[in-house]
Each structure stands twice: as structure tokens, then as C-alpha cells.
Amino acid sequence: GGVPSLVARWIRTSFRPGHFLGGGGRKESTLVTFLLLWLFVCPLLLGNLYCQFFVGPTAGWLLDWAFLINWGTGTLLLNLWAVMCYFSLFTRRVWGDIIFGEPVAGANMNNNNDANDMPRQLFNDGADGAPAENDAAGSPSGRTGPAWQGRDGVVARCVASIKAFVVGWEWDKIDRQALLSDFAVPVAKHLGIAFVFPVSVLFLAASFLSALGRSIGINFAFRALTVLGLAIDYVL
């Protein structure tokens, strides 16, 4: 009896054999995919990218436990970014409070879709064709799509879906659109591009130049290629 029996009964009814393979397992597979992306894939990509960009493409792997260090760094940075998006910390309203000591007139706390958020050219366009006020740090999904910041943003909808599921343990609260299509998948895609592009190009270039008896500055080349990859991904 008690809590252990309730948990055991919930696990037996929710994770039946073959449940993930059938239509009834769509919610479960959505949750598992989201957790894998957000807890493992994205932190590893971001942590390795951070280490190789600031420390160097080779120096990070010379350390003991580099894998765990990079994962921990990526987890910290990723969740810090999500928290800042959730509380609209990439908006002119917040920076107006910090710099000038008073809120920007007409600023909207719920999302970024007003003229008082940061410069338009730095943000993605809104789904309705109007510019949405997300900058590069607050909009990893690119130049099109909904706003990421505020109580009505992508991050907030993801948090709401997870919170509703945890509170009532109801699988119908799992929203595939909010968790994967709008949130985890775009983040993983852009982090993957930012990491794989410089590594791949650098590997091919180093192999080619070594065959010619020449060498390149690995650290500078990696940083330049990372910036180039981010610019290409932003434009496309």
C-alpha cells in the first residue's frame, strides 16, 4: 500500500509491453524523445561547442571526464537560456529597467510581438508575417515561427505542458507540438548544425592541407567556421 504501490500501478498501466509501438504510445514516445533531446543531445552539443570554441578543438578532450564536463556545461547554459526566455530577459523592457531604471513605454511582458523589443533585424519573423521580436539568443528556431519569450512563448508552452503532465500524471497533457515541433527539435537542429559544420569542414580541410604539407591554425579556423555556420543557418 501507500505511495510505492501507486507508483508501481501507474508504471504498469502506463508502460505496458508494446505500448510505445501502438497509437496509444504516441504520448509516451513524445515525452521520451523530448527528454532525450533536452537532457542529453542538446546539452552535449552545446557543451562540446562551447568547449571547442573557447578552449580549443583538441584541448577539451585532453581533460579527464571531458564528456561529463561538457555535458554539465551544456546543461547549465541550455537551461539558463530557457529560463531567460521564459522571463523575457532578451527584451527591451527588461534592459530598459536595468539601464534606465524604468520600464520601456508600451512594453509587453507576455511575448515579444511589440515594437518595444530589441531591433527587428536581429529577430525572427512572426508566423503571421509580422516581425516577431526574438533575437539570435532568444530564437534558435530561425527567422520564422512564433515568439520564444514570455508567458505566451514557445518555452512557456513547453513548460506548461510538462507541468500539467507532472501534476496530474495525465498523458493527454503531453503536447507534441509544444515539446518537440516548436521547441526541442529546432533547438537540437540548430545546435547540431553549429557543431557539425565546423567539425566536418575542419576535418576535411586539415586532411587536404596535411596531404599538401601545410597546416592551419585549428583554434582560429574552428571559431571562424562556427561563426560562418551560424550565419548560414540564420540566413537559410
Protein Blocks (a to p, Z undefined) as FASTA:
>chain_A
ZZllmmmmmmmmmmgghklmmmmlmmmmmmmmmmmmmmmmmmmmmmmmmmmmmnopklmm
mpghklmmmmmmmmmmmmmmmmmmmnopabfklmmmmmnopacehiafkbmcbfkbccfk
lpccdfkopacdddfklmmnbjbdcdfedjkbmklmmmmmmmmmmmnopaklpcfklmmm
mmmmmmmmmmmmmmmmmmmmmmmmmmmmmmnopacdfklmmmmmmmmmmmmmmmZZ
